[in-house]
Amino acid sequence: MNASTLETDLRALQLLAHQPTLNQRELSQELGVSLGKVNYCLKALLAKGFLKAQNFKNSKNKLAYAYVLTPAGITARAELTAEFLQVKVMEYERLQLQIKDLRLSLAQAEGERA
């Protein structure tokens, strides 16, 4: 799974765990991704059994759903969190090396000018 998909899936599960009544448009705005990507993400999470969609019983809008995390979804959220953390730590370590190299290059360039 690429980092972008990993982040989108994780953030979607986190948001829906706290606000299961978010609709796809609201979820799109919260995640900062297109409505199409949210639709694709939700379909994948539903297909994997991480979410289940329930109609609102008292809803005037018959298309309104609550996206509820399943036990598998709760487990997946924890696993995705660990995987996402690992990706971010690796990115952080790469950035630290780049910063070190840039500082060294800058110091050498300044030394050549002096």
C-alpha positions, 0 to 999 in steps of 0.5 A, spaced: 500 500 500 502 506 498 503 512 503 498 516 500 492 510 500 495 508 507 494 515 510 487 516 507 485 509 509 487 511 516 485 518 517 478 515 514 477 510 519 479 515 525 474 520 523 469 515 522 470 512 529 469 518 532 463 521 527 460 515 523 455 520 520 459 524 516 457 523 509 462 522 503 462 530 502 464 532 509 469 526 509 472 529 503 473 536 506 476 533 512 481 528 508 482 534 503 481 529 497 476 528 492 469 526 493 471 520 488 477 518 492 473 518 498 467 513 494 473 509 492 476 508 499 469 507 502 468 502 497 474 498 499 474 499 506 467 496 506 469 490 501 475 489 506 469 488 512 473 494 516 466 498 515 459 497 515 454 502 512 447 503 516 441 507 514 439 512 519 432 509 522 429 516 523 433 520 517 428 524 512 434 523 507 433 515 505 441 515 502 444 517 509 448 512 512 452 511 518 459 508 517 461 504 523 467 500 524 467 493 525 471 489 530 476 488 524 476 495 522 478 497 529 484 492 528 485 494 522 486 502 524 491 499 529 495 496 524 495 502 519 497 506 525 503 502 526 504 502 519 503 509 518 508 511 524 513 506 521 513 510 514 513 517 517 519 515 522 523 512 515 521 519 512 524 523 518 530 519 518 531 520 511 530 528 512 535 528 518 540 525 513 538 530 507 539 536 512 545 533 515 548 533 508 545 540 506 548 543 512 555 540 510 555 542 503 553 549 505 559 549 510 563 547 505 561 552 500 562 558 505 569 555 507 570 556 499 568 563 499 572 565 505 
